[in-house]
């Protein structure tokens, strides 16, 4: 039996990730096995979870996954002492239209699995109103149980006392209060946190967060508030077909946005994965039968990618006889050109005609349901794929054959159809699962 909690908040930016990492490391330091999960389609946070716990973390997503898939994924917590799921955005925030088992809200996972919610409340600029917000979240949905609250970024002992009294008056437990502490702020960039693998000091940062939270939060009381949970048998696993038997996967600071459950599912189906670094001017493994370029930050490395002639020629040679697929940033690199934030155009590999610009920034964010008009690695024409899109690049030209008809979560058709030319395909969405 594992002690299980979901870390959530009224909104983004309250400190969910920092608290999740701190609690995970603090309990691990006590000798407990801690398993983390991420609710929603975030591909950055699971790497931080793994750094804190020493165990791989995966996403669980009520819009893109059915209940059986979620049950299969959370079974990895069977040998854990503590299970922590980090939420996304605010507790009840999801899309307007229901997906396979919910709207993508953290509350869906809390209710589905019976895991109580530990709220992170940032009472900056307020006092008693923080209690009204917490009480509203507690009472909003009957199937979601609130364990209690941790206050973050309190301004002073007097401020803490005002908020604590108000929360006590409405019957909500306060497990601790964290003063402002600049040393444990996680660095950010335009798509979220700077990735864990890019931060040489991430271990020290998590250790400091754990020390700080241990000093200010009653860890034993938090554990007592958790649910005792045992994984239920799953009737099936994730419905994802590997794109090939031997997969050459681009993997470095420019190509790193891969959902952990995707790679695990490919390997579980018998696929072999070899990695290569386009930034190091490496080429795909010649023995691979498919090449996959995930998303990441090509816009931050566009000059280097353009200068790496060996990578470009090697990828073109690979694509002459075997399939190559790119997701989001990988799709942009398969294109003809990428214009960076300063307005400088960089030549990309030219396997597709796609032209994108990071100088003309506009956020593209949301779930995607794509019906393939043509096949792509691992999936045949007519397949319905569920994924998520998040980038700031603008399409200047998308001249190739559309890969799919793509809808957002409301059912509206969107312009980012993906592309196909010869053996090369690409999409702006990151694949999460194929519909059953």
Number of C-alpha atoms within 10 A of each C-alpha: 15 21 20 28 28 30 28 31 28 20 17 14 13 22 22 24 23 19 22 26 26 25 25 27 27 25 20 19 13 8 10 15 20 27 29 31 24 25 27 24 26 21 20 21 26 24 19 24 30 20 20 27 22 16 16 18 27 29 25 29 27 26 24 29 25 20 20 16 20 23 22 18 20 23 15 18 23 16 15 18 19 25 28 27 27 27 30 27 19 19 23 22 17 22 17 11 13 15 20 15 18 23 22 28 22 31 29 23 24 25 16 16 21 18 26 22 31 26 27 25 24 22 21 14 10 13 21 15 14 22 25 14 14 22 16 12 19 19 12 11 12 8 15 24 18 23 25 23 25 24 25 22 18 23 14 11 10 11 16 20 14 15 22 23 16 17 24 12 11 12 12 19 19 22 20 21 25 20 16 13 12 8 9 18 12 18 11 10 8 10 15 13 14 15 23 20 15 10 12 9 10 18 15 11 20 26 18 17 24 25 15 17 23 16 13 15 18 15 17 10 15 21 16 11 20 23 20 17 19 17 17 13 10 15 10 12 13 22 16 21 16 22 20 20 17 20 23 24 24 25 21 19 19 23 25 21 23 21 21 15 19 20 17 14 17 20 15 11 13 13 17 16 19 15 17 19 17 25 21 13 16 18 22 24 20 12 10 18 18 27 30 26 28 26 29 24 20 22 23 14 14 22 18 15 23 20 15 17 16 14 22 23 13 17 21 20 14 21 18 13 12 16 19 29 24 27 26 27 27 26 28 30 31 29 25 20 24 30 23 22 15 10 12 13 20 21 17 26 23 16 23 26 21 24 24 24 25 21 18 16 13 12 13 15 13 16 23 27 26 25 20 21 19 17 15 22 19 12 17 13 13 14 18 20 23 26 21 22 20 18 21 17 25 19 16 14 14 19 13 15 17 21 23 25 18 26 19 20 21 14 11 11 15 11 12 21 23 25 26 24 15 15 19 23 27 30 26 25 30 25 23 25 20 20 16 11
